[in-house]
Each structure stands twice: as structure tokens, then as C-alpha cells.
């Protein structure tokens, strides 16, 4: 048995590689088998993380395992899906058993928190990268799309934005992680928590939704385009954490909140009555603006006057 | 819109990126949506191809697109699945529109032949590699597993073996492709044809099945292990094409047929009555041996005497 075949057996023995529920057959045959309950649809998304592009090399493999699964699973949250499982296509330059053990431990930790099972994959030799394909299910017709926002809806997000982008100077080794604030931001970068429960609660209520991976402005543009509407974001309402404000200062924190990617929180549009229901149920709903007729995204002040959007867009780890 | 965002739009416009049938929602939202008919299960597999490991760099992108999809789709054939679609996670070092157009044309060609739709994906910057995740469906309980082979069953394959391995010296530039035989072998390497119809016909008949990707001996070992039986392969019955015999000579052809990977034909075990049915229906069923009590794989002569299996195993493009 070759060393890569051994790795397959290794992942097959991971805690998250369990069969049961919707997973009929997991690792070990040509394919995995899933059941999708009657009246539900399968929800699928794929994301690749490349070393040196989407994360620094070297990175802590335990954190990397968590982050890789969180990034992909967040797409399920953006659809309002109930998670099922994932496949892992892992490409590694050489076999390092210590690295693999920590990476698998990270996967296990995030999989446990998200109720995801590892159902299959592939391990190959090459420059470090990983492609995770995630699976969930949603009742027919209830998936949260980007395309249903209506003028008059309120634009909301699921939490404070910009923390992950605020952590980038630490991730890149440009600033020390020697404060409580820095440690908090680092945690938001490495171990984002997909808002699966919030996404499920938004079924039948949100008119549009997605997870914020490219940055608030860029992702709101996706909703505006898909829904053929305009989104007005009130700058002073963009929620920013105390940690980010203390670590980065007010102006840089706002930049991170508007343009920084990697937060993996939900953005969504809600009619007023649905908003009331969500608030009464205690969900983390931060109103940051509203939907208008038109196109594109406007940044506005409290009086609705447009502000300049300059260089507040997509802000990846590197281009 | 960044150049990678443009690529996403580019693939979204590919002929194979169509919505309909089991594909409810394709490229363009956080996730794709699939329906799985009542009484069926979803079948999933993931494969990664890395430049310089699984294919030479540079390679013809039109052929590469075909091969990448064929390799993954063949896993669906090995389960007896009806194909639905696939996601493409493509990592490229830079944006070369000519390369992308040819790669997409190759995907389209293979997708059309396999009735597969491109339903989503991710495009990232990095060393050239691609991870395809394929989706199919199969009636509950009818998936072809590796684990059901019974002593007394006949061991069969779906066609002549070793052609793809025979093409490797040409693929690697060590031999010229200036003969009809060479061109035939090259075609088998670059554009294998997943045996989807054969796999579906084997539902309810084969006791075990898989697609031959690692080589006959290695893959038969997988069946033997999963089924807790032994497989006896009669050496003289291993089907070898005239092209391979003429190009490589008898001894090297046999090596390719036994140990060479990348053929993507099916190997399966059948009780005698199911074999008769398959033959009467005109399916390409080549009997190469039988299932015995025991473990592992034996290579035998016409009298059932064991032959030496030396260096006839896994034979990848490179280790």
C-alpha cells in the first residue's frame, strides 16, 4: 500500500468520517451515497484554498483544517441549508504525518460544530491546496437565493463585519498577536463559524441571502445584480466589533467592514414583518440599509445621501 | 469585475452549464440545487488531477478537459449511476483565454457524451490543477459496490486493458505518435469513455464492480478486500488490443494490461446466470477469471496454477 493510499485510510478513520443519517455510504468505494429526504433538494458548493493565495504557507494545520471546512460550509448557510457532509480533495507536497494529524483534527473540530460528515475525497501529491465540496439539503423551493430582494426590504447582516480582514496584518506576520483584541481577530480569521442556524431560520422569510466571503460591498453587489435592485448601505450602521475598532482604529475598521472578505457571516434582505419575527425570536439581525429600485450598491449617510465608495471592494489575502 | 470573476462568467456560459432535469439551480448563487427522484440516492465522487503528476505540463487543454471529466465520471459508471452533473474547481497559474476556451471545449465534448451538466465550481490562482466532483443517481439499494463478490462468481472486464498505459511513452514524449496504433492508444489515454451504460446495465446483476483506474491487479485487490474473497485472474484471458500488442509487444502489453492504470473500464463480478443475461443482451463482457474463497488476487494459468505477480501493480504517470 502506497503512502497516499495510507492517507486515504487515515482520513477514513477520522471522527468526522461517519456513516449514518443522510450518509448511506462514505469513504471506501468508487463513490459515496447520500439520501435526500422526499420534499427536499440537494445543495452543493465547491471551494478551493491554495497555499500562498488563500492562506499563508506555512500555516497551523489545525487552524487550516477548521478554516477550510468553515469557508465551504458557510455557502450552505447562505442557502439556508441543513448540512450533510463534504468531500475533501487534498493536494500535499509530501507526506507529513504530524501535519496530517493536526489538519484532520481541525476538520474534525469544525465538522462536529457544523454537523458535517466527511464522505469521500482524493489525496494527491502536488503544491499544497485543498478543494472541499459541501452538501446540504433544503425543502423544495425554500433555498435562499440572491435573486429575490424587493424594493422596501431591509438589508441586514448576521454580525460584526471586518474582523477577519482586520486580522490579516497578524496572519501575514506584519503585526504581533500579543493583545486580547489581536487574538480575537485571529480567531475570526482562522475559525469563522458558519451561520447555519441563522440561515435555516431565514427560510421563508429572507427574500435574498448569501454569505459574505468577498466583502460586504462586493457581496451586496451580487444581490443587487441577481435581484435587479439597488442596495443602500448606511455607513454608520455597519456593525464593527470593539476588538476591531481598538486594534485597527475607526477608519481602518470601517474599511475592513465594507471591503474586507473572509467574514463568512450572512447578508440578507427581509420584508419588515419578517424582520420583526426574526428579532422577536432573538436572532442576530443587524439592519444596515434597505433595498431600492435601481441597480448597484450605494453607501449612504444617515440622511440617505450617497457617500464615495473608493477602494472599498474586494480585499483578498493576495490578488 | 476581476479576471477570475470573468472566468466564472465564462464557464457559466459554457454549453455544458445548463439547468434542467435534475439540475434546479446551476452556476451563479452560493450553491447549486439538485433534485434526486424519490426512490433514488445521490452518488458522489471527487478526483484531483495535478499538472506534472497526473498529466504532463504543458498538455493540450482540449484533451485535458475531456480527460478530467472522464476520469471522474468513470467513478459514476463503477457505481451503476445515472449521471447528473459536476462541479469544477480549477486552479490556474494565470489567465490564458485561449487555453481556457480549449479546456472548456474539451469539457463540453465529454459532458455531452456523458449527459453531464456543469453545475458550479471555483476558479483560483495557483499551480495548475483541477478537482472535479461528479454527481449521479441510482435507485435505492442498486448501487454497484465493491463488497458483494461471492465465491463462484465470474470476474469480468468491460474491454481491452492497458491501452492508456501503453500510450504513456508517447504522452511523455519518449516515443513518436506516427502510427495508427500510437494514435489509437493516445486516444484511449486522453479521451477514455466512461462505461456508464454498461454500469447501469449491471445493476441488479453484478455482485461487485468498480472502474479500473489504478490497474487491473490493484483494483481487483480492492474488490477482494472489500468482499473478503480471493480473485483468480487467468493471465491468458486478459483482453489486450491489437493496437497495444503491435505497439508494445506481447510482454509489455501484458504488463500494461495487468498493472497499467488509467483505462477507466469496468471490472465486475457476476453470477453465471447474470453473465448469460448480459451476454445475450450484447454487452461487452470479457471473462478473465473467477471468485474464490480466500483473500487477495492470484494470477493463474489456464490450469489454475498460480503465476508470479512481480512488479505488475500500480503504475501511475509518476509516483
Interface residues (C-beta under 8 A of the other chain):
Chain A: X2 X24 X25 X28 X29 X30 X31 X32 X33 X34 X35 X36 X38 X41 X42 X43 X44 X45 X46 X47 X48 X49 X50 X51 X52 X53 X54 X75 X76 X78 X79 X81 X87 X88 X89 X91 X119 X120 X121 X122 X124 X125 X126 X127 X129 X131 X133 X135 X136 X138 X140 X143 X145 X146 X147 X210 X211 X226 X314 X319
Chain B: X2 X24 X25 X28 X29 X30 X31 X32 X33 X34 X35 X36 X38 X41 X42 X43 X44 X45 X46 X47 X48 X49 X50 X51 X52 X53 X54 X75 X76 X78 X79 X81 X87 X88 X89 X91 X119 X120 X121 X122 X124 X125 X126 X127 X129 X131 X133 X135 X136 X138 X140 X143 X145 X146 X147 X210 X211 X226 X314 X319
